[in-house]
Amino acid sequence: MKILALAFVAAVALGATAGDWTKHPANPVMGDPVRLGTCFDVNVIPGRDAKYDMYFSWRPKKAIARCTSADGVKWSEPEIVLASDPTSGWEDNLNRSCTVVKDGKYHMWYTGQARGYSRIGYAVSDDGRRFTRVSKLPVMISEHPWEGFSVMNPYVRWDAARNVWRMWYASGETYEPNVLCYAESKDGLKWEKSLLNPIFVKGKGKSWEQDRVGGCEVHPLPDGSWVMFYIGYSDIHTAHIGAAVSKDGVTQWRRLKANPIVKPSPDGFDASACYKPSVVRDAEHDRWLLWYNGRNGNKGEYIGLVVKDGLDLGELE
């Protein structure tokens, strides 16, 4: 591990530019074909017991799991924090979650799946390790033509200035969604969807994101604008990760010229696709950390880490 870390540091030092996103040599950092199985759609937040808490979808367990890390590379043994509930009628499988800590309480929005549909649920916790559902029913369902059969991949932030929860979510087909949408809520239960939905759609022409876009995270920048990290699909089986910037986090998105910033690596664990980014803006060390799940054919999905040296995201289109 020490040799890999030194090699990684040297690679970054030699080749770092505004557009470089370098995969960590220890990848994948979570999941394996024998012991843990498929681990995907990660959400990393500042931790209570360690520097980082990771919440991820644990496919063999049909549940949301949590682990912790001091460096973002070595992670503790995962534990299930919210299990599926087949008796509910809509939560045969749980996945694609987002956790927010507000006033010492953990709030989780997650995706429940059953009978070919996806819906969004809401749970809370005092310690981030044992979550209780706030509602037995989903707090968001598909209602509009562009939402297709499913809403999923919620990413939520608390806006203290306006006293509202802000949610960015994916919608469309259940296997892979098609577009990104936006909604707001006062209590985390009742959501008002934007009349501008969908707020972000696939790229134009023949491009790396020509087929559809999916799961995202949206982060504030020091100048008051917002950056979205998202999945772009060239076809339903091939995915990359890109980023776009908006002044208000909803309208007039401008993609990075450097897109896609994370690509599949030939013969790697992510040779077929790079999915769902989760990002930390690490101002202390002047870098971005990005976790994602990668897939190589039918060999399962595991979580990797990408590091960008420098906080400048580069030019916009």
C-alpha positions as CSV (number, residue, x, y, z in Angstrom):
1,M,0.0,0.0,0.0
2,K,2.9,2.4,0.9
3,I,4.5,1.9,-2.5
4,L,1.2,2.4,-4.3
5,A,0.6,5.6,-2.4
6,L,4.1,7.0,-3.3
7,A,3.6,6.1,-6.9
8,F,0.2,7.9,-6.8
9,V,1.7,11.1,-5.3
10,A,4.5,11.1,-7.9
11,A,2.1,10.7,-10.8
12,V,0.0,13.6,-9.5
13,A,3.1,15.8,-9.0
14,L,4.4,15.1,-12.5
15,G,1.1,15.5,-14.5
16,A,-1.2,17.7,-12.6
17,T,-3.2,20.3,-14.6
18,A,-6.6,21.8,-14.2
19,G,-8.1,18.9,-16.1
20,D,-6.4,16.0,-14.4
21,W,-8.5,13.5,-12.4
22,T,-6.2,10.7,-11.3
23,K,-7.5,7.3,-10.3
24,H,-6.0,5.9,-7.1
25,P,-3.7,2.9,-7.6
26,A,-5.5,1.1,-4.7
27,N,-8.8,1.0,-6.6
28,P,-11.3,-0.4,-6.0
29,V,-11.3,0.9,-2.4
30,M,-14.6,-0.8,-1.5
31,G,-16.2,-4.0,-2.7
32,D,-14.8,-7.3,-4.1
33,P,-16.1,-10.3,-6.0
34,V,-15.7,-12.8,-3.1
35,R,-16.2,-11.2,0.4
36,L,-18.4,-8.1,0.0
37,G,-19.8,-8.4,-3.5
38,T,-21.2,-5.4,-5.4
39,C,-20.9,-2.0,-3.7
40,F,-22.3,0.9,-5.7
41,D,-23.8,4.4,-5.8
42,V,-21.7,5.9,-3.0
43,N,-22.3,9.0,-0.9
44,V,-19.4,10.3,1.2
45,I,-19.9,12.9,3.9
46,P,-17.8,14.4,6.8
47,G,-17.6,11.8,9.5
48,R,-18.3,11.7,13.2
49,D,-16.1,8.8,14.2
50,A,-13.5,9.3,11.5
51,K,-12.8,11.9,8.8
52,Y,-15.2,10.4,6.3
53,D,-18.5,8.4,6.4
54,M,-19.4,6.4,3.4
55,Y,-23.0,5.3,2.7
56,F,-23.3,2.9,-0.2
57,S,-25.7,0.5,-1.8
58,W,-24.8,-3.1,-0.9
59,R,-26.4,-5.2,-3.6
60,P,-26.1,-8.7,-2.0
61,K,-27.8,-7.4,1.1
62,K,-30.4,-5.2,-0.7
63,A,-29.6,-2.5,1.8
64,I,-27.8,0.8,2.6
65,A,-24.5,0.3,4.4
66,R,-22.0,2.6,6.1
67,C,-18.3,2.5,6.7
68,T,-15.7,5.0,7.9
69,S,-12.2,6.1,6.8
70,A,-9.4,8.5,7.9
71,D,-8.0,8.9,4.4
72,G,-10.7,8.0,1.9
73,V,-8.8,4.9,0.8
74,K,-8.9,2.4,3.6
75,W,-12.4,1.8,4.9
76,S,-13.8,0.0,8.0
77,E,-16.0,-3.1,7.7
78,P,-19.4,-2.1,6.4
79,E,-22.5,-2.3,8.6
80,I,-26.1,-2.1,7.4
81,V,-27.9,1.1,8.5
82,L,-31.2,0.6,6.7
83,A,-32.5,-2.7,5.4
84,S,-35.1,-3.4,2.8
85,D,-38.7,-4.0,3.7
86,P,-40.5,-6.4,1.2
87,T,-43.7,-6.0,3.2
88,S,-43.9,-2.3,2.2
89,G,-44.8,-3.0,-1.5
90,W,-42.1,-0.6,-2.8
91,E,-38.9,-1.4,-0.9
92,D,-37.9,-4.9,-2.1
93,N,-34.4,-3.4,-2.7
94,L,-32.8,-0.3,-1.1
95,N,-30.1,1.7,-2.9
96,R,-28.9,5.1,-4.2
97,S,-29.1,7.1,-1.0
98,C,-28.0,10.6,0.3
99,T,-27.3,11.4,3.9
100,V,-27.2,14.9,5.4
101,V,-26.3,15.9,9.0
102,K,-28.4,18.9,10.2
103,D,-28.4,20.1,13.9
104,G,-26.7,16.8,15.0
105,K,-29.4,14.6,13.3
106,Y,-28.8,12.4,10.3
107,H,-31.4,12.6,7.4
108,M,-31.3,10.0,4.7
109,W,-33.2,10.0,1.4
110,Y,-33.0,6.7,-0.4
111,T,-34.3,4.8,-3.4
112,G,-36.7,1.9,-2.9
113,Q,-37.3,-0.5,-5.8
114,A,-40.0,-3.1,-6.5
115,R,-41.9,-4.5,-9.5
116,G,-39.8,-2.4,-12.0
117,Y,-40.4,1.0,-10.3
118,S,-38.2,3.2,-8.2
119,R,-39.4,5.7,-5.6
120,I,-37.8,7.9,-2.9
121,G,-38.1,7.4,0.8
122,Y,-36.9,9.3,3.9
123,A,-35.3,8.0,7.2
124,V,-33.6,9.7,10.1
125,S,-31.0,8.7,12.7
126,D,-29.4,10.1,15.9
127,D,-26.0,8.4,15.3
128,G,-25.8,7.8,11.5
129,R,-25.8,4.0,12.2
130,R,-29.4,3.0,12.8
131,F,-32.0,4.8,10.6
132,T,-35.8,4.8,11.2
133,R,-38.2,5.6,8.4
134,V,-40.1,8.8,8.8
135,S,-42.9,7.6,6.5
136,K,-44.0,4.1,5.5
137,L,-44.9,5.5,2.1
138,P,-42.4,7.1,-0.4
139,V,-42.0,10.8,-0.2
140,M,-41.6,11.1,-3.9
141,I,-43.0,9.2,-6.9
142,S,-42.9,9.6,-10.7
143,E,-45.8,11.9,-11.8
144,H,-44.7,13.5,-15.1
145,P,-44.0,12.2,-18.6
146,W,-40.2,12.9,-18.3
147,E,-40.1,10.9,-15.0
148,G,-41.1,7.7,-16.7
149,F,-41.5,4.7,-14.3
150,S,-39.0,5.9,-11.7
151,V,-37.5,8.6,-9.5
152,M,-34.2,7.8,-7.9
153,N,-30.7,8.9,-6.9
154,P,-31.8,11.8,-4.5
155,Y,-29.1,14.2,-3.6
156,V,-30.2,16.7,-0.9
157,R,-28.7,19.8,0.7
158,W,-30.1,22.1,3.4
159,D,-30.4,25.8,2.4
160,A,-30.1,27.6,5.8
161,A,-30.6,31.0,4.2
162,R,-34.0,30.0,2.7
163,N,-34.9,27.4,5.3
164,V,-35.6,24.7,2.7
165,W,-34.3,21.3,1.6
166,R,-33.0,21.2,-2.0
167,M,-33.1,17.9,-3.9
168,W,-31.6,17.0,-7.2
169,Y,-32.8,13.6,-8.5
170,A,-32.7,11.4,-11.5
171,S,-35.8,10.1,-13.3
172,G,-37.0,8.1,-16.3
173,E,-36.4,4.4,-16.9
174,T,-35.7,2.1,-14.0
175,Y,-32.6,0.3,-15.2
176,E,-30.9,3.6,-15.9
177,P,-32.6,7.0,-15.6
178,N,-32.7,9.5,-18.4
179,V,-32.8,13.1,-17.0
180,L,-32.0,15.1,-13.9
181,C,-34.7,17.1,-12.0
182,Y,-35.0,19.4,-9.0
183,A,-37.4,19.8,-6.0
184,E,-37.7,21.7,-2.7
185,S,-39.2,20.9,0.7
186,K,-39.8,22.6,4.0
187,D,-39.9,19.3,6.0
188,G,-38.2,16.7,3.9
189,L,-41.5,14.9,3.4
190,K,-43.6,17.0,1.1
191,W,-41.7,18.0,-2.1
192,E,-42.5,20.6,-4.7
193,K,-41.0,19.7,-8.0
194,S,-39.6,22.5,-10.1
195,L,-41.8,23.7,-13.1
196,L,-38.5,23.8,-15.0
197,N,-38.0,20.1,-14.9
198,P,-36.1,18.4,-16.2
199,I,-33.3,20.8,-15.4
200,F,-30.4,18.8,-17.1
201,V,-30.6,16.4,-20.1
202,K,-28.3,14.4,-22.3
203,G,-25.6,16.1,-24.5
204,K,-26.1,17.1,-28.1
205,G,-24.9,15.1,-31.1
206,K,-22.6,12.1,-30.9
207,S,-20.9,12.5,-27.6
208,W,-19.9,10.6,-24.5
209,E,-23.3,11.6,-23.0
210,Q,-25.5,11.2,-26.1
211,D,-27.8,8.6,-24.7
212,R,-28.9,9.9,-21.2
213,V,-27.7,11.4,-17.9
214,G,-28.1,10.1,-14.4
215,G,-27.1,10.2,-10.7
216,C,-25.5,13.5,-9.6
217,E,-24.1,15.5,-6.7
218,V,-24.3,19.3,-6.6
219,H,-21.8,21.3,-4.5
220,P,-21.5,25.1,-3.8
221,L,-18.4,26.9,-5.0
222,P,-16.8,29.9,-3.3
223,D,-18.1,32.4,-5.9
224,G,-21.7,31.4,-5.1
225,S,-22.2,29.2,-8.2
226,W,-22.8,25.4,-8.1
227,V,-21.0,22.5,-9.7
228,M,-22.8,19.3,-10.6
229,F,-20.9,16.0,-11.0
230,Y,-23.0,13.5,-12.9
231,I,-23.1,10.3,-15.0
232,G,-23.2,10.6,-18.8
233,Y,-24.1,7.6,-20.9
234,S,-22.9,7.1,-24.5
235,D,-25.2,4.1,-24.6
236,I,-27.1,2.3,-21.8
237,H,-24.1,0.1,-20.9
238,T,-21.3,2.7,-21.2
239,A,-20.9,5.5,-18.7
240,H,-18.5,8.3,-17.9
241,I,-18.5,11.1,-15.3
242,G,-18.7,14.8,-16.2
243,A,-19.3,18.1,-14.4
244,A,-21.2,21.3,-15.2
245,V,-21.6,24.7,-13.4
246,S,-24.7,26.8,-12.8
247,K,-25.1,30.2,-11.1
248,D,-28.2,29.0,-9.1
249,G,-27.9,25.2,-9.2
250,V,-30.9,24.9,-11.4
251,T,-30.7,26.8,-14.7
252,Q,-28.1,27.6,-17.4
253,W,-25.7,24.7,-16.8
254,R,-22.4,25.0,-18.6
255,R,-20.4,21.8,-19.0
256,L,-16.6,21.6,-18.3
257,K,-14.5,21.6,-21.4
258,A,-12.4,18.8,-19.8
259,N,-15.5,16.5,-19.8
260,P,-15.6,13.6,-19.3
261,I,-13.4,13.9,-16.2
262,V,-13.5,10.2,-15.3
263,K,-13.4,7.5,-18.0
264,P,-13.4,3.7,-18.0
265,S,-9.9,2.2,-17.9
266,P,-9.2,-0.7,-20.3
267,D,-8.8,-3.9,-18.4
268,G,-9.7,-2.1,-15.1
269,F,-12.5,-2.9,-12.7
270,D,-14.3,0.1,-14.4
271,A,-13.5,-1.0,-18.0
272,S,-17.2,-0.8,-19.0
273,A,-18.6,2.1,-17.0
274,C,-17.9,4.8,-14.4
275,Y,-21.1,5.6,-12.4
276,K,-22.5,7.8,-9.6
277,P,-19.9,10.3,-8.3
278,S,-19.7,11.4,-4.7
279,V,-17.4,14.4,-4.2
280,V,-15.6,16.3,-1.4
281,R,-14.0,19.7,-2.1
282,D,-10.9,19.4,0.1
283,A,-9.8,23.0,0.5
284,E,-7.3,22.2,3.2
285,H,-5.3,20.1,0.8
286,D,-6.1,22.0,-2.4
287,R,-7.8,19.1,-4.1
288,W,-11.0,17.3,-5.0
289,L,-11.8,13.8,-4.0
290,L,-14.3,11.8,-6.1
291,W,-15.6,8.3,-5.3
292,Y,-17.6,6.4,-7.9
293,N,-18.7,2.8,-8.8
294,G,-17.1,1.1,-11.7
295,R,-18.2,-1.9,-13.7
296,N,-16.3,-4.3,-16.0
297,G,-18.7,-6.4,-18.0
298,N,-20.7,-8.7,-15.6
299,K,-18.0,-8.9,-13.0
300,G,-19.8,-6.8,-10.4
301,E,-19.5,-3.1,-9.4
302,Y,-17.0,-1.7,-6.9
303,I,-16.1,1.7,-5.6
304,G,-13.0,3.6,-6.7
305,L,-11.4,6.9,-5.8
306,V,-10.2,9.7,-8.1
307,V,-8.2,12.7,-6.9
308,K,-7.8,16.0,-8.7
309,D,-4.9,18.2,-7.5
310,G,-6.0,21.8,-7.4
311,L,-9.4,23.3,-6.8
312,D,-9.7,25.0,-10.2
313,L,-12.1,23.0,-12.3
314,G,-11.0,24.5,-15.6
315,E,-12.8,26.2,-18.5
316,L,-16.5,25.9,-19.2
317,E,-18.0,25.3,-22.6
